[in-house]
Amino acid sequence: MLKTVFVPIHRAGWPFIAVFATIAVGLSFLWQPLGWIGAILTVWCACFFRDPPRITPSREGLIISPADGVVQLIDRAAPPPELDMGDEPRNRVCVFMNVFNVHVNRVPVDGTIAATHYRPGKFFNASLDKASEFNERQSLRLTMSDGRDIAFVQIAGLVARRICCFVSADQPVKAGERFGLIRFGSRVDVYLPDGVEPLVALGQRTLAAETVIADMQNAEPARTGEIR
């Protein structure tokens, strides 16, 4: 029960929580109702930066969701050109995070970070398809032990103004490890290896480091879903 209520906070969030709390105290001296509003916003800020432990499926071949949120888009698209993965379209799964989701991002599969690239850009609503092309983004290319590559991209949103990436090129990583976060609303796109179909459906909710979005050992076609 205590672990459910008192979720760990990522260290990157403490400076923001301190600022929110200070403002809340100052507002309470001006007018008590403003202080309560500040307190609510401080609690929200703490919730935004929560970093709960996750249980990551560890079977070889599984590709795990890098983000909490909703599967906003499943289509075919070429990976960002800065990653030098060619212009051939791949299956892409886009997970949209709202301001109430956990925003710590997790590595989708075991491997080595082959390349990272940050590109400044605009701040369109992250749920729009054009956000993948025009918004600020941090692109990562990961090479697996069998030589296949996968790309995942952090994309800033309408209110997101800072992408944080904790990994660098040539760094070995494991599925479920933390690799970054995006502050205040955003999206993460995953470009699957050739021939790999997604196992999630549009509108499905995902948990970073836990939800399986694809299986490289699975030959079944792409799944569909419906509201029930």
N, C-alpha and C positions, 0 to 999 in steps of 0.2 A: 504494500500500500504506500509506504513512504517513498519507494523508488518511483512509483507512478506519479506521485504529486511533486516530489522534489527532483526534477529532471536536471542533470548536469547542464551547465551553461558553457558555451564555447568561450575561450579566453578572449577572442576578438570582440565579444559583445560587452565585456565589463566596462570599458570606457564610455560606451553609449548609454549603458544602464546608469552609470554614475552621473552623466550629464542630465538624463531624464529625471533622475531622483533629485538632483540639485535644483532644477527648474521647478519641480513639483513643490519642494519646500519653500522656494521663493514665492511661488504663486499663492501658497496657503497663507503667507503673511499679508498678501495684498487682499485676498478674498477667499474665504474657506472653500466655497464651491469650486473655485479654480484649482485649489490644492487637490481636491478629490479627482478632478479631471486629470491633473498631472500624475496622480498616483496610478490611475487606470492606465495611462499611457506608459508609465514606467513598468507596470506589470506586463503590458503587451510587448514592450521592448525586450524584457527578460524572456518571454515566451518565444519571441522571434529567434533569439540566439540559443535556444535550447539545443542540446547535443546528446540525445539519448543513445545508449548502447543498442546495437542491433545484432541479431543472429543471422549471419550470412550463409546461405547454402554453399557448400564447398565442393560439390562434384565438378569434375573437369567438364568443360564445354558449356556451362551455364553462363549467361550474361545477365547481370543483375542491374536493376534500376539505379541510376546515379542520383536520383532525386525523389523526394516526397512530392506528391501532387497528383495531377490528373493527366492522363494520356490525351493530349490536345490534338495531335496530328500523327497519322501514320501514312507515309508516302514514299516515293523514290526520289532521291536527290543526290547530286554529287557532293562529296565532302568539301569543306572550305579549301579553296585553291592554295592557301598558304601552307597546308599540310603536305602538299606534293603527293597526293594519293590518286591522282588521275581525275578525269572528268566523267568517268562512267558512273551513272546513277546507282545508288545502293538503297536498300530498305532503310528508312529513317524513322525512329520513334522519338517524338517530342513530348516531354513532360513539363507541364506548366505548373509553377509554384505560386500560390497567392500569398498575401502578407501574413497569413496565419499558419502556413506550413513550416516545418523544419527546413532551414536553408543550408545546412551543412551538406555538401555533395560528396558522394562516395564513388570509388573506382568500380567500374562495372565488371572487370575480369582481370585475372592474373596476367602479368606481363611486365614489359619494360617501357617506360615513357620514351618514345622515339623522337617526339618533337612537341614543342609548345609554342603558341604564337598569340600575342595579345594584339587586338585591333580596335582602336577607338571608333566610335560611331554614334548613331542617333539613339533615341530612347522611345521608339514606338512601343505600343502595347505588345508585350511578349507573346500574347495569344495569337497575334497576327502572323501569317506566313512570311510577310516581308521582313519581320524581325530577324530571321535567320540571315538575311543578306545585308541589311542596313544597320542593325543595332550594334552597339559595343559588344565585343565577344572575346572570349578566351578559348582558343581551340587546342585540343590535345590529341595526339596520335599515339596509340599504344600498340606495340608489337608483342604478340603472344609467342609461346614456346614453339608452336608449329610454324611460325613465320607469317601467319596471317595478321592483318592490321584491323584495328577498330578505331573509330574517331568519336570523341564526345566533346561537346561545345557548350560552354556556359554563355548564356545570352542575357544581357541586361534588359530590364523591362521599363515600363512607364515611370515607376517610382524608384527603380534600382539605379544607383549611381556609383556602385563600386563592386567590381568583381575581384575576389581574392583567390589566388591559386597557390597551393602549398607544395607543389611538386615541380621538378625540373627535368630536363632532358637527361636520358641515360639512367634514370632512377628506377630500380625495380619496385613494383607495387603488387599488392594482392587485392582481390575483389573485396569490396566492403571497407577498405581503408579510406580515410578522409583525404580528399585532394583539394578541397576549396569550399568557398561559400559565396553567395551573392546577396548583397544587402538590400532588403525591402522589395521583394517581388521580382520574378524572373522566370527563366526557362532553361532546360538542358536538353540538347538534341544528341541522340546516339545514332551513329551510322554503322549499321551491322556489316559483318563480313559478307562477301559475295555468296549468294545462295542460301543465306540464313533468313528464315521467316520469323517475324515477331510472334510472340505467344501472348500478347496483351491486346485488348480491344479499345477502340475509341471510347473515351469517357471513363475508363477504368482508373481507379485510384491505385497509386503505387507507394511503396515505402522504400526509401533509399537503403541499399545494402541488404534488402530482404526479398523484394518482389522480383521474380524471374521474368525478364522481358523477352528472352530468346534462349534457345538451346541448340548449340552447334552440332549436337549428336542426334537431333530430332529432325525427321524428314516430313512431318505433317505440314499441311498448308497453313497459311496465315489464319488466325482465329478471328471470329466475329463475336459480338456480344449484344445483349439487349437488356433494357431496364426491366426489372421484375419487382 
